[in-house]
Amino acid sequence: MTGITLTLSSPTVELKDGKGSLTASVTNSSAEAERVVLGAFPGQPGGQTYTTVANPLRTIGPGATDQYLVAFDTTGAAPGSYPVKLIAYSADDAPEDYADQAHVVTLTVSQAPAPGKPPSTFPWLWVIIGGVVLLLAIGAVLWFLVRGGGNVPDVRGKQQGEAAQILIGAGFSMGSTEVVSTEPPGTVISQNPAAGGTAEKGSTVSVEIARAADKCQPGYVYRRVTPDDKVCVTPASAAQVLEDNAASTQSARKPNPPGGPYGINTCLQGFVWRDAYDGDQVCVTGETRTRTKQENDEAALHSAP
């Protein structure tokens, strides 16, 4: 069992129009880098996860913390509360080995507002309308004052894990994208909203994280089936990896409820494990698996000196 721990920005998510998100912080307290998966599982028998985890499989360095953006979409679900289990586990182990470390997130789907009553024929209709408008204006001002905002901290130049902790501590969540830069890999090079600006508490601050340029021949990029995968492939193949790695894609390619001869890694008929590396059990088409093996065999041909 490895030293993988998980903390959440909130144990509950109040969904707006069926959608919401939170930030999950995964820490590797062991002395070696770990390939870590953040998985979402139904919180009750026969339930659904309604969950998408951005880039669920990552390599986290010793003593480092990484931030996962977890999105929820319950569109079409009846009003009520839906529990979802989030488990951070080693990619070399089964998630059930970490079941005692699961964090339950409660998704709240609100009752739709009742239909309005027919327009009143009362003679003082315009007086009533004016009063309602005034009350709405006062309510909007009070809502702004109560909800309030906060100053956005400056996290430029910070490492990704440290930046996430600073933003969460200030009442925000963090969303990140990687861009090629000469700055040290993992460094925050820009943020939106800008440092010192005012933003609503609980909103997301988007940051750009530096990464080194891909050392590939012209016309090729890193495949990145995991963050440290540096096999050079065509941009189309790299885009296919992003689609295959998506939680929603994998959910559609596995039995529901999960299970089978290989547990949660069982693929539906017509799909196979990708096998980009030993232990890669992402479900893909047979064509993708064949191409992945060819890319591994020809890796040296497409790498730059």
C-alpha positions as CSV (number, residue, x, y, z in Angstrom):
1,M,0.0,0.0,0.0
2,T,1.5,3.4,-1.0
3,G,1.2,6.7,0.8
4,I,-1.5,8.3,-1.4
5,T,-3.9,10.7,0.3
6,L,-6.9,12.6,-1.1
7,T,-8.5,15.8,0.1
8,L,-11.5,17.7,-1.5
9,S,-12.3,21.3,-1.8
10,S,-15.9,20.4,-0.6
11,P,-17.8,17.3,0.5
12,T,-20.9,18.5,-1.2
13,V,-21.7,20.1,-4.6
14,E,-24.8,22.2,-5.2
15,L,-25.5,21.7,-8.9
16,K,-26.6,24.6,-11.1
17,D,-28.5,23.5,-14.2
18,G,-27.3,19.9,-13.4
19,K,-23.7,20.8,-13.5
20,G,-20.9,21.6,-11.0
21,S,-17.3,20.8,-10.1
22,L,-14.7,20.6,-7.3
23,T,-11.0,20.4,-6.9
24,A,-9.4,17.1,-5.6
25,S,-5.9,17.3,-4.1
26,V,-3.9,14.1,-4.3
27,T,-0.6,13.8,-2.3
28,N,2.1,11.2,-2.7
29,S,3.8,11.0,0.6
30,S,6.1,8.1,-0.4
31,A,9.8,8.4,-1.3
32,E,9.2,7.4,-4.9
33,A,7.1,8.7,-7.8
34,E,3.8,7.0,-8.1
35,R,1.4,6.5,-11.1
36,V,-1.9,7.6,-9.5
37,V,-5.5,7.2,-10.7
38,L,-8.3,9.3,-9.4
39,G,-11.4,7.2,-10.0
40,A,-15.1,7.9,-9.5
41,F,-17.5,5.1,-8.4
42,P,-21.3,5.0,-7.6
43,G,-21.9,5.8,-3.9
44,Q,-24.9,3.4,-3.7
45,P,-25.8,0.1,-5.4
46,G,-27.0,0.6,-8.9
47,G,-26.2,4.3,-8.9
48,Q,-24.4,6.4,-11.4
49,T,-21.3,8.6,-11.0
50,Y,-22.3,11.5,-13.2
51,T,-18.5,12.3,-13.0
52,T,-15.7,13.2,-15.3
53,V,-12.1,13.5,-14.0
54,A,-9.7,15.5,-16.2
55,N,-6.6,13.4,-16.9
56,P,-7.3,10.8,-14.2
57,L,-4.0,8.9,-14.6
58,R,-1.0,10.9,-13.6
59,T,2.6,10.4,-12.3
60,I,3.0,12.3,-9.0
61,G,6.5,12.9,-7.6
62,P,7.7,12.0,-4.1
63,G,6.2,14.3,-1.5
64,A,4.3,16.2,-4.3
65,T,0.6,17.2,-4.6
66,D,-1.4,17.3,-7.8
67,Q,-4.8,18.9,-8.4
68,Y,-7.5,17.1,-10.3
69,L,-10.6,19.0,-11.7
70,V,-13.6,16.8,-11.1
71,A,-16.8,17.8,-13.0
72,F,-20.3,16.6,-12.4
73,D,-23.3,16.5,-14.8
74,T,-26.6,15.2,-13.6
75,T,-28.7,16.5,-16.5
76,G,-32.0,14.7,-16.6
77,A,-31.7,13.3,-13.0
78,A,-34.6,13.6,-10.6
79,P,-34.3,16.1,-7.7
80,G,-32.5,14.6,-4.7
81,S,-29.1,13.8,-3.4
82,Y,-26.6,11.5,-5.2
83,P,-23.5,10.1,-3.5
84,V,-20.4,9.6,-5.5
85,K,-17.2,7.9,-4.2
86,L,-13.8,9.4,-5.2
87,I,-10.8,7.1,-4.7
88,A,-7.2,8.0,-5.3
89,Y,-5.2,4.8,-5.9
90,S,-2.0,3.4,-7.4
91,A,-2.3,2.4,-11.0
92,D,-0.5,-0.8,-10.1
93,D,-3.2,-1.8,-7.6
94,A,-6.9,-2.4,-7.7
95,P,-9.1,0.6,-6.5
96,E,-10.9,-1.7,-4.0
97,D,-7.6,-2.0,-2.1
98,Y,-8.1,1.7,-1.2
99,A,-11.8,1.5,-0.5
100,D,-11.3,2.6,3.2
101,Q,-9.8,5.8,1.9
102,A,-12.8,6.7,-0.3
103,H,-14.2,10.2,0.0
104,V,-18.0,10.5,-0.6
105,V,-19.2,13.6,-2.4
106,T,-22.9,14.4,-2.2
107,L,-24.4,15.9,-5.4
108,T,-27.6,17.9,-4.7
109,V,-30.1,18.3,-7.5
110,S,-32.7,20.9,-6.6
111,Q,-36.4,20.9,-7.3
112,A,-37.3,22.8,-10.4
113,P,-39.3,26.0,-9.6
114,A,-43.1,25.6,-9.7
115,P,-44.9,27.1,-12.6
116,G,-46.0,30.7,-12.1
117,K,-49.6,31.8,-11.5
118,P,-51.6,33.4,-14.3
119,P,-51.2,37.2,-14.5
120,S,-53.3,39.0,-11.9
121,T,-56.1,41.3,-13.1
122,F,-55.9,43.4,-10.0
123,P,-56.3,47.1,-10.9
124,W,-53.0,47.9,-9.1
125,L,-51.1,45.5,-11.3
126,W,-48.4,48.1,-12.3
127,V,-47.9,49.0,-8.6
128,I,-47.3,45.4,-7.8
129,I,-44.9,45.0,-10.7
130,G,-43.0,48.1,-9.6
131,G,-42.8,46.7,-6.0
132,V,-41.4,43.4,-7.3
133,V,-38.8,45.1,-9.4
134,L,-37.7,47.2,-6.4
135,L,-37.5,44.1,-4.2
136,L,-35.5,42.2,-6.8
137,A,-33.0,45.1,-7.1
138,I,-32.6,45.2,-3.3
139,G,-32.2,41.4,-3.3
140,A,-29.5,41.6,-5.9
141,V,-27.6,44.2,-3.9
142,L,-27.9,42.1,-0.7
143,W,-26.9,38.9,-2.6
144,F,-23.7,40.6,-3.8
145,L,-22.9,42.0,-0.4
146,V,-23.4,38.6,1.3
147,R,-21.8,36.4,-1.3
148,G,-19.0,38.9,-1.8
149,G,-15.8,38.3,-3.6
150,G,-12.1,38.1,-2.8
151,N,-8.8,39.3,-4.0
152,V,-7.1,36.7,-6.3
153,P,-3.6,35.7,-5.0
154,D,-0.6,36.0,-7.3
155,V,0.5,32.4,-8.0
156,R,2.8,33.1,-11.0
157,G,6.2,31.5,-10.6
158,K,4.8,29.0,-8.1
159,Q,4.9,25.2,-8.7
160,Q,1.5,23.7,-9.6
161,G,0.9,22.0,-6.3
162,E,1.8,25.1,-4.2
163,A,-0.3,27.4,-6.4
164,A,-3.3,25.1,-5.9
165,Q,-2.9,25.2,-2.2
166,I,-2.7,29.0,-2.2
167,L,-5.8,29.4,-4.3
168,I,-7.9,26.9,-2.3
169,G,-6.8,28.6,0.9
170,A,-8.1,31.9,-0.5
171,G,-11.5,30.4,-1.3
172,F,-11.0,29.6,-5.0
173,S,-10.5,26.4,-7.1
174,M,-7.8,26.0,-9.8
175,G,-8.1,24.8,-13.4
176,S,-4.9,24.2,-15.4
177,T,-3.6,23.7,-18.9
178,E,0.0,23.0,-20.0
179,V,1.9,25.2,-22.5
180,V,5.4,24.9,-23.9
181,S,7.7,27.3,-22.1
182,T,11.3,27.9,-21.2
183,E,10.3,28.2,-17.5
184,P,11.0,25.2,-15.3
185,P,8.3,22.5,-15.9
186,G,5.4,22.7,-13.5
187,T,5.7,26.5,-13.0
188,V,2.7,28.7,-13.2
189,I,3.4,31.2,-16.0
190,S,0.0,33.0,-16.2
191,Q,-3.3,33.2,-14.5
192,N,-6.9,34.4,-15.2
193,P,-8.3,36.4,-13.4
194,A,-5.2,38.3,-12.9
195,A,-3.4,38.6,-9.6
196,G,-4.8,41.3,-7.4
197,G,-8.2,41.3,-9.1
198,T,-11.5,40.5,-7.5
199,A,-13.4,37.3,-8.2
200,E,-16.4,35.5,-6.6
201,K,-15.5,33.1,-3.9
202,G,-15.7,29.5,-5.1
203,S,-14.9,30.5,-8.7
204,T,-12.1,28.9,-10.7
205,V,-8.8,30.6,-11.4
206,S,-7.4,29.3,-14.7
207,V,-3.6,28.9,-14.8
208,E,-1.1,28.0,-17.5
209,I,1.6,25.5,-16.4
210,A,5.0,25.4,-18.1
211,R,6.2,22.3,-19.8
212,A,9.3,21.6,-21.9
213,A,9.0,21.5,-25.6
214,D,8.5,18.0,-27.1
215,K,11.8,16.6,-28.5
216,C,10.2,15.1,-31.6
217,Q,10.9,15.2,-35.3
218,P,8.9,17.9,-37.2
219,G,5.2,16.9,-37.5
220,Y,5.2,14.8,-34.3
221,V,4.3,15.4,-30.7
222,Y,4.5,13.5,-27.4
223,R,1.8,10.9,-27.1
224,R,1.2,11.4,-23.3
225,V,-0.9,8.3,-22.4
226,T,0.6,9.3,-19.0
227,P,2.2,12.7,-18.2
228,D,5.7,11.2,-18.6
229,D,5.0,9.3,-21.9
230,K,7.5,10.8,-24.4
231,V,6.8,8.6,-27.4
232,C,6.6,10.8,-30.5
233,V,3.4,10.3,-32.5
234,T,1.3,12.3,-35.0
235,P,-1.0,15.0,-33.6
236,A,-4.0,12.9,-34.6
237,S,-2.8,10.0,-32.5
238,A,-2.2,12.3,-29.5
239,A,-5.7,13.6,-29.8
240,Q,-7.0,10.1,-29.9
241,V,-5.2,9.4,-26.6
242,L,-7.0,12.4,-25.0
243,E,-10.4,11.0,-26.1
244,D,-9.5,7.4,-25.0
245,N,-8.3,8.6,-21.6
246,A,-11.5,10.6,-20.8
247,A,-13.6,9.1,-18.0
248,S,-16.8,9.4,-20.1
249,T,-15.2,7.4,-22.9
250,Q,-14.0,4.7,-20.6
251,S,-17.4,4.5,-18.9
252,A,-19.0,3.8,-22.3
253,R,-16.5,1.0,-23.0
254,K,-16.9,-0.9,-19.8
255,P,-19.8,-2.9,-18.3
256,N,-22.4,-1.1,-16.2
257,P,-22.4,-1.9,-13.3
258,P,-18.6,-2.4,-13.4
259,G,-17.3,-5.9,-13.2
260,G,-16.3,-9.0,-15.1
261,P,-13.3,-11.3,-15.4
262,Y,-10.9,-8.4,-14.9
263,G,-12.9,-6.4,-12.3
264,I,-13.3,-2.7,-13.1
265,N,-10.7,-3.0,-15.9
266,T,-13.0,-5.4,-17.9
267,C,-13.7,-4.0,-21.4
268,L,-16.9,-4.5,-23.4
269,Q,-16.8,-6.8,-26.4
270,G,-15.1,-5.0,-29.3
271,F,-12.5,-3.2,-27.1
272,V,-9.1,-4.3,-25.7
273,W,-6.5,-2.9,-23.4
274,R,-4.2,-0.4,-25.1
275,D,-1.0,-1.8,-23.6
276,A,1.1,1.4,-24.3
277,Y,3.1,0.3,-21.2
278,D,3.0,-2.6,-18.8
279,G,-0.2,-2.3,-16.9
280,D,-2.0,0.1,-19.3
281,Q,-5.6,-1.2,-19.1
282,V,-7.4,1.7,-20.9
283,C,-10.1,0.2,-23.2
284,V,-9.5,1.1,-26.9
285,T,-10.3,-0.3,-30.3
286,G,-8.1,-3.1,-31.8
287,E,-6.9,-0.6,-34.4
288,T,-5.7,1.8,-31.7
289,R,-3.9,-1.0,-29.8
290,T,-2.1,-2.1,-33.0
291,R,-1.1,1.5,-33.8
292,T,0.2,2.0,-30.2
293,K,2.5,-1.1,-30.5
294,Q,3.8,0.2,-33.8
295,E,4.5,3.7,-32.2
296,N,6.4,2.0,-29.3
297,D,8.5,0.0,-31.8
298,E,9.3,3.1,-33.9
299,A,9.8,5.5,-31.1
300,A,13.4,6.2,-31.9
301,L,12.7,7.0,-35.5
302,H,10.5,10.1,-34.6
303,S,12.4,11.5,-31.6
304,A,14.6,14.5,-32.1
305,P,18.3,14.4,-30.9
